Amino acid sequence: AYLMKELNFLIAERSRFKQAVGDNDFHRGDINCIVCSPTSHQIITGGKHDNSVRIWEPRNNEKGSEITFIPKRKAFVDGTVLSVAVSEDGILAAAGCSLKNTPNGYVVVWNLKENGNVLCNLRSRIL
């Protein structure tokens, strides 16, 4: 039981959203999945190769005719991000992930209103 608590703590700490570094903190490689928040203008993406989830916010360009999205927050997971979702109220976000080099997977659920803290980790198998 103690080992599982420690593992959950470590995954939660690694997976917590942190501020993106500048406006060019993009995914490294392909994007596997994307979802739009139903309550804000944010977009959440999951990277195929960089094992990260990013939250993007809109910004008008200088001419005002085009909207671009810049990365505002990012979180890292321990495998490929296969899917992302946002709750109807925009408070929760989730990512389905594969675990590296195993047939296992897990889901990370974040509370976006509480600074991107990990609410829970749901694993497909006991590790």
Protein Blocks (a to p, Z undefined) as FASTA:
>chain_A
ZZmmmmmmmmmmmmpccddehjklccehjdfbdcddfkbccdcdddfklopacddddddd
fkopaccdddfbdcddebdcfbdcddfkomaccdddddehiabdcdddddfkngopafbd
cdfbdZZ
